[in-house]
Amino acid sequence: MRARYDGTMRPQWTTLLALIPLVTACAQDPRELVRRSIAQDQLDWVRMKDYIWNARSVERHFDGRGNVQSTKREAWETLMINGQPHRRTLERDGKPLSAGEERSERKKLDEAVQKLSAETRAEKQRRLEEAEKQRRREFEFLSEIPDLFDLRLDGESTIEGRAVWVVSGTPRPGATAKSRDARMLLKVRGRMWIDEATYQWAKVEVETTDTISWGLFLARLNPGAKLTFEQAEVSAGLWFPKRLFLAGSGRVGLVKKLTQDEEVQWSNYRKFSVDSKMVPESGRGND
């Protein structure tokens, strides 16, 4: 019996053990995975108010032959002032700001601090309530995904050494969006890579399947536009945006056609909250 167990049973058990990850993946409900990841993403979004971070973008415009016509580069830092994000430009087209541009950015920051620090308690409360209302609106928009899409679990993979579930989705035939924002979801298909340890989005890829229009000036995004969004864990269980890439063609207004791509990268997250006491009015000339 010992010889049979050692020589015959072990390969059988090895095969069964190798199937465990596949069985575990198949047992997951893709709708529940997506629903849980959306909820987790919203929790982390709220926690961003305690952080400042850096970002840089590259925007390229192309002519009808696919040649680059223009390139725009920018780098900035986002500060939180009394719960309000403030974007401070650091570079333009790969170059540091001139002395005059730097003074202008500091003036904007000082003005923002002064304005927010002069708020009455009621004004601050209204502003924070409006920001919370906007956050809930975004959450409701994303929360419609599990009901609007046919979701399929494509298995498991890894991203930067982390185990992820891969979920793909296409709009469900006959699905009706509850909100106007969510109607655009019915014109895209996509795929999510959901971190198995935290249920966060590690990566999302989206492609438009129809023309999407929005805004007062009738901006339009043509079918075939592609968006990639990536996140990274900045501390234990806390995930923030890492990279966004958008490429596609469209139209602004009735005449202007455009083909472009844009990439934004976020980095250097650090926990810090700026209030009016952190930005002195004097002593700037020595900076």
SEBA-529823 format. One record per residue (C-alpha): residue number from 1; x, y, z; residue in one letter. Coordinates in pm, 1 decimal, padded with zeros to 6 digits. Layout:
! SEBA-529823
PT keba       px       py       pz bami
PT  NUM        X        Y        Z    A
...
***
This chain:
! SEBA-529823
PT keba       px       py       pz bami
PT    1  00000.0  00000.0  00000.0    M
PT    2  00284.8  00237.4  00079.1    R
PT    3  00444.9  00178.5 -00261.2    A
PT    4  00112.4  00231.1 -00437.9    R
PT    5  00046.3  00553.4 -00247.6    Y
PT    6  00392.9  00694.7 -00316.3    D
PT    7  00408.6  00592.7 -00678.8    G
PT    8  00048.6  00607.4 -00798.3    T
PT    9 -00161.8  00832.7 -00579.3    M
PT   10  00078.3  01129.0 -00564.8    R
PT   11  00047.0  01216.9 -00937.6    P
PT   12 -00331.3  01204.9 -00903.3    Q
PT   13 -00323.8  01441.1 -00605.3    W
PT   14 -00081.6  01668.5 -00789.7    T
PT   15 -00327.5  01693.2 -01077.8    T
PT   16 -00613.5  01776.4 -00841.1    L
PT   17 -00409.0  02043.0 -00663.3    L
PT   18 -00320.1  02200.4 -00995.6    A
PT   19 -00692.3  02235.1 -01072.3    L
PT   20 -00771.4  02421.6 -00749.5    I
PT   21 -00701.4  02772.9 -00888.4    P
PT   22 -00924.1  02700.6 -01189.8    L
PT   23 -01206.6  02568.8 -00971.2    V
PT   24 -01174.7  02869.7 -00738.9    T
PT   25 -01193.6  03110.8 -01032.5    A
PT   26 -01497.6  02936.6 -01180.2    C
PT   27 -01672.7  02954.3 -00841.4    A
PT   28 -01653.2  03334.6 -00839.5    Q
PT   29 -01955.7  03534.5 -00953.8    D
PT   30 -01825.4  03799.4 -01196.7    P
PT   31 -02111.8  04036.0 -01114.8    R
PT   32 -02031.5  04017.8 -00746.3    E
PT   33 -01659.8  04067.9 -00816.3    L
PT   34 -01731.6  04383.3 -01015.5    V
PT   35 -01985.6  04510.1 -00763.3    R
PT   36 -01741.0  04462.1 -00476.9    R
PT   37 -01454.9  04624.1 -00669.3    S
PT   38 -01668.1  04933.0 -00740.4    I
PT   39 -01753.6  04968.8 -00373.2    A
PT   40 -01388.7  04931.4 -00273.6    Q
PT   41 -01280.1  05185.9 -00532.8    D
PT   42 -01521.7  05441.3 -00389.8    Q
PT   43 -01386.5  05389.0 -00038.3    L
PT   44 -01033.0  05458.5 -00156.4    D
PT   45 -01149.3  05759.9 -00357.8    W
PT   46 -01280.7  05917.2 -00035.2    V
PT   47 -00944.0  05858.5  00132.9    R
PT   48 -00763.1  06056.5 -00139.1    M
PT   49 -00857.4  06379.8  00040.1    K
PT   50 -00579.5  06305.8  00289.0    D
PT   51 -00310.5  06285.1  00018.6    Y
PT   52 -00119.1  06502.7 -00224.5    I
PT   53  00038.2  06367.0 -00541.1    W
PT   54  00221.8  06443.6 -00862.7    N
PT   55  00114.2  06380.3 -01219.7    A
PT   56  00233.8  06434.7 -01573.2    R
PT   57  00058.1  06414.0 -01907.8    S
PT   58  00147.4  06384.4 -02275.3    V
PT   59 -00111.9  06480.8 -02536.6    E
PT   60 -00048.0  06421.4 -02906.7    R
PT   61 -00256.5  06530.5 -03205.3    H
PT   62 -00233.2  06357.2 -03545.0    F
PT   63 -00311.2  06453.4 -03902.7    D
PT   64 -00514.3  06242.3 -04146.3    G
PT   65 -00209.6  06029.5 -04229.4    R
PT   66 -00130.5  05948.1 -03869.1    G
PT   67  00164.3  06186.4 -03840.9    N
PT   68  00209.5  06379.7 -03516.1    V
PT   69  00105.1  06742.0 -03564.2    Q
PT   70  00160.3  06866.9 -03211.2    S
PT   71  00261.6  06742.7 -02868.2    T
PT   72  00170.2  06898.5 -02535.7    K
PT   73  00340.6  06797.5 -02209.5    R
PT   74  00256.6  06909.0 -01859.9    E
PT   75  00346.3  06816.8 -01502.5    A
PT   76  00162.9  06925.4 -01188.4    W
PT   77  00107.4  06865.3 -00820.8    E
PT   78 -00237.2  06826.1 -00666.4    T
PT   79 -00283.0  06969.6 -00316.5    L
PT   80 -00584.8  06934.0 -00091.2    M
PT   81 -00693.0  07262.6  00064.1    I
PT   82 -00970.2  07230.1  00320.3    N
PT   83 -01103.6  06927.5  00133.3    G
PT   84 -01079.2  07096.5 -00208.8    Q
PT   85 -00824.8  06974.6 -00469.2    P
PT   86 -00594.6  07240.3 -00614.3    H
PT   87 -00375.2  07174.3 -00917.1    R
PT   88 -00038.8  07353.4 -00921.3    R
PT   89  00148.9  07338.9 -01252.2    T
PT   90  00517.5  07242.1 -01224.5    L
PT   91  00632.1  07200.3 -01586.9    E
PT   92  00517.1  07277.3 -01938.2    R
PT   93  00650.8  07089.8 -02240.3    D
PT   94  00920.0  06925.4 -02029.2    G
PT   95  01058.6  07254.1 -01894.2    K
PT   96  01028.6  07405.2 -01544.9    P
PT   97  00812.9  07714.2 -01516.1    L
PT   98  00967.9  08053.3 -01565.7    S
PT   99  00998.0  08284.1 -01266.3    A
PT  100  00687.0  08471.0 -01378.8    G
PT  101  00485.7  08152.6 -01427.2    E
PT  102  00596.7  08026.5 -01086.8    E
PT  103  00478.9  08350.2 -00922.8    R
PT  104  00146.2  08315.0 -01102.6    S
PT  105  00099.5  07959.8 -00974.9    E
PT  106  00182.7  08065.7 -00620.3    R
PT  107 -00062.3  08353.7 -00647.1    K
PT  108 -00336.7  08113.6 -00755.1    K
PT  109 -00257.2  07889.0 -00460.2    L
PT  110 -00260.6  08179.2 -00213.2    D
PT  111 -00590.8  08302.4 -00354.1    E
PT  112 -00743.6  07956.8 -00325.3    A
PT  113 -00626.5  07929.2  00035.6    V
PT  114 -00759.9  08275.2  00121.4    Q
PT  115 -01095.4  08205.6 -00039.8    K
PT  116 -01145.7  07873.4  00136.1    L
PT  117 -01018.2  07995.4  00472.4    S
PT  118 -01265.5  08287.2  00456.4    A
PT  119 -01563.5  08054.0  00419.4    E
PT  120 -01827.3  08057.5  00687.3    T
PT  121 -01914.9  07728.1  00848.8    R
PT  122 -02236.3  07716.1  00645.0    A
PT  123 -02053.1  07787.0  00317.1    E
PT  124 -01797.9  07515.7  00385.1    K
PT  125 -02073.6  07271.7  00470.9    Q
PT  126 -02255.7  07346.9  00143.4    R
PT  127 -01934.8  07303.2 -00056.3    R
PT  128 -01853.6  06970.1  00106.5    L
PT  129 -02211.5  06851.3  00058.9    E
PT  130 -02193.7  06939.6 -00311.3    E
PT  131 -01865.8  06747.2 -00344.0    A
PT  132 -02025.3  06448.8 -00170.4    E
PT  133 -02324.5  06473.8 -00402.7    K
PT  134 -02091.8  06458.8 -00703.0    Q
PT  135 -01909.8  06159.7 -00554.5    R
PT  136 -02239.2  05975.1 -00500.9    R
PT  137 -02338.3  06053.3 -00858.8    R
PT  138 -02018.2  05894.4 -00986.1    E
PT  139 -02072.0  05594.8 -00760.1    F
PT  140 -02427.3  05547.0 -00888.3    E
PT  141 -02299.4  05568.5 -01246.6    F
PT  142 -02043.6  05292.8 -01187.3    L
PT  143 -02284.1  05086.8 -00979.3    S
PT  144 -02500.0  05025.9 -01285.7    E
PT  145 -02225.0  04822.1 -01455.3    I
PT  146 -02323.0  04481.2 -01307.3    P
PT  147 -02682.7  04524.3 -01425.7    D
PT  148 -02606.9  04672.4 -01767.8    L
PT  149 -02343.2  04421.6 -01877.9    F
PT  150 -02315.9  04053.9 -01949.9    D
PT  151 -02006.7  03980.9 -01742.1    L
PT  152 -01784.4  03678.7 -01791.8    R
PT  153 -01500.6  03550.5 -01575.7    L
PT  154 -01215.1  03477.3 -01816.1    D
PT  155 -00993.1  03319.8 -01551.6    G
PT  156 -00694.4  03437.8 -01352.4    E
PT  157 -00371.3  03616.3 -01433.7    S
PT  158 -00105.1  03829.7 -01264.7    T
PT  159 -00017.7  04198.9 -01280.9    I
PT  160  00315.5  04302.6 -01132.4    E
PT  161  00328.8  03977.4 -00940.3    G
PT  162 -00021.6  04008.9 -00793.1    R
PT  163 -00294.9  03753.2 -00861.2    A
PT  164 -00597.2  03901.3 -01040.7    V
PT  165 -00930.9  03786.4 -01174.9    W
PT  166 -00998.6  03881.7 -01536.0    V
PT  167 -01359.0  03984.2 -01607.7    V
PT  168 -01484.4  04091.3 -01951.1    S
PT  169 -01816.3  04250.1 -02033.2    G
PT  170 -02042.6  04362.7 -02316.1    T
PT  171 -02371.0  04554.4 -02287.1    P
PT  172 -02666.3  04330.6 -02212.8    R
PT  173 -02922.7  04327.4 -02498.1    P
PT  174 -03220.8  04539.5 -02403.5    G
PT  175 -03052.3  04687.8 -02095.0    A
PT  176 -03170.1  05035.3 -01992.8    T
PT  177 -02952.9  05276.7 -01795.7    A
PT  178 -03106.8  05456.7 -01498.6    K
PT  179 -02886.7  05766.8 -01522.0    S
PT  180 -02789.6  05977.3 -01822.0    R
PT  181 -02419.4  05926.8 -01749.3    D
PT  182 -02461.1  05550.5 -01753.5    A
PT  183 -02612.8  05556.4 -02103.7    R
PT  184 -02261.7  05589.0 -02243.1    M
PT  185 -02180.3  05251.2 -02089.8    L
PT  186 -02413.8  05088.9 -02340.9    L
PT  187 -02174.2  05198.9 -02616.5    K
PT  188 -01859.7  05035.2 -02481.3    V
PT  189 -01716.9  04692.4 -02410.1    R
PT  190 -01437.4  04623.5 -02169.6    G
PT  191 -01228.9  04408.5 -01944.9    R
PT  192 -01125.0  04439.8 -01579.8    M
PT  193 -00833.6  04292.0 -01388.6    W
PT  194 -00946.7  04271.0 -01024.9    I
PT  195 -00689.1  04217.2 -00750.8    D
PT  196 -00771.8  03897.2 -00561.6    E
PT  197 -00638.2  04020.8 -00227.3    A
PT  198 -00813.5  04358.8 -00215.0    T
PT  199 -01085.5  04342.6 -00485.5    Y
PT  200 -00944.9  04663.6 -00633.6    Q
PT  201 -00921.5  04741.6 -01005.3    W
PT  202 -00562.9  04680.2 -01104.6    A
PT  203 -00643.9  04754.8 -01467.1    K
PT  204 -00942.3  04839.4 -01688.0    V
PT  205 -00958.0  04841.4 -02068.3    E
PT  206 -01252.9  04993.5 -02255.6    V
PT  207 -01333.5  05026.4 -02626.8    E
PT  208 -01618.8  05229.5 -02774.6    T
PT  209 -01854.8  05037.5 -03003.0    T
PT  210 -02063.7  05335.2 -03112.9    D
PT  211 -02036.8  05714.8 -03131.9    T
PT  212 -02048.2  05882.6 -02791.6    I
PT  213 -02161.4  06246.7 -02771.7    S
PT  214 -02160.0  06482.7 -02475.9    W
PT  215 -02134.3  06843.6 -02371.4    G
PT  216 -02268.0  07175.4 -02487.3    L
PT  217 -02037.0  07183.5 -02791.4    F
PT  218 -02139.5  06838.7 -02916.0    L
PT  219 -01806.9  06669.4 -02860.6    A
PT  220 -01808.3  06325.3 -03020.3    R
PT  221 -01589.9  06019.7 -02974.7    L
PT  222 -01595.2  05773.7 -03262.3    N
PT  223 -01624.7  05392.5 -03239.2    P
PT  224 -01294.1  05217.8 -03182.7    G
PT  225 -01156.1  05463.3 -02925.8    A
PT  226 -00964.5  05282.7 -02653.6    K
PT  227 -00903.0  05365.5 -02290.3    L
PT  228 -00671.0  05194.1 -02044.5    T
PT  229 -00677.8  05278.3 -01673.9    F
PT  230 -00434.8  05133.6 -01418.8    E
PT  231 -00412.0  05157.5 -01041.2    Q
PT  232 -00144.1  05064.0 -00788.7    A
PT  233 -00134.5  04993.3 -00418.0    E
PT  234  00024.5  05293.0 -00242.8    V
PT  235 -00005.1  05145.0  00106.8    S
PT  236 -00158.7  04835.0  00260.2    A
PT  237 -00498.8  04787.6  00096.7    G
PT  238 -00507.8  05142.0 -00043.9    L
PT  239 -00511.1  05183.6 -00424.1    W
PT  240 -00483.3  05507.0 -00622.1    F
PT  241 -00464.2  05587.3 -00995.8    P
PT  242 -00135.8  05507.6 -01168.7    K
PT  243 -00188.8  05554.4 -01543.3    R
PT  244 -00454.7  05653.1 -01794.6    L
PT  245 -00417.5  05618.8 -02171.0    F
PT  246 -00682.3  05727.1 -02421.7    L
PT  247 -00653.4  05701.1 -02799.9    A
PT  248 -00918.9  05773.4 -03058.9    G
PT  249 -01074.3  06009.2 -03308.0    S
PT  250 -01374.8  06235.0 -03287.6    G
PT  251 -01513.8  06580.1 -03344.5    R
PT  252 -01556.0  06899.6 -03143.7    V
PT  253 -01847.3  07114.5 -03260.6    G
PT  254 -01968.0  07086.5 -03618.0    L
PT  255 -01636.1  07134.7 -03795.7    V
PT  256 -01324.0  07046.7 -03600.6    K
PT  257 -01215.2  06685.4 -03639.7    K
PT  258 -00942.7  06545.5 -03422.6    L
PT  259 -00735.8  06234.2 -03375.7    T
PT  260 -00527.5  06219.1 -03064.1    Q
PT  261 -00395.5  06016.8 -02777.8    D
PT  262 -00330.7  06124.0 -02421.4    E
PT  263 -00143.7  05959.9 -02137.3    E
PT  264 -00154.0  06065.9 -01772.0    V
PT  265  00067.4  05913.5 -01503.0    Q
PT  266  00023.3  05970.5 -01129.2    W
PT  267  00298.5  05919.0 -00872.1    S
PT  268  00451.1  06024.8 -00540.2    N
PT  269  00140.4  05994.3 -00326.6    Y
PT  270  00204.2  06112.7  00026.4    R
PT  271 -00032.2  06165.4  00314.7    K
PT  272 -00071.2  06533.5  00381.2    F
PT  273 -00351.3  06787.9  00410.6    S
PT  274 -00294.8  07153.3  00331.2    V
PT  275 -00488.1  07424.5  00510.6    D
PT  276 -00453.8  07799.9  00523.5    S
PT  277 -00180.9  07790.3  00787.4    K
PT  278  00048.8  07591.3  00559.7    M
PT  279  00090.2  07869.9  00301.3    V
PT  280  00229.2  08191.2  00453.2    P
PT  281  00165.4  08525.4  00289.0    E
PT  282  00514.2  08664.8  00345.6    S
PT  283  00863.5  08541.7  00282.7    G
PT  284  00785.2  08424.5 -00071.0    R
PT  285  01064.0  08626.0 -00227.0    G
PT  286  01331.0  08405.6 -00072.5    N
PT  287  01185.0  08079.4 -00211.7    D
***
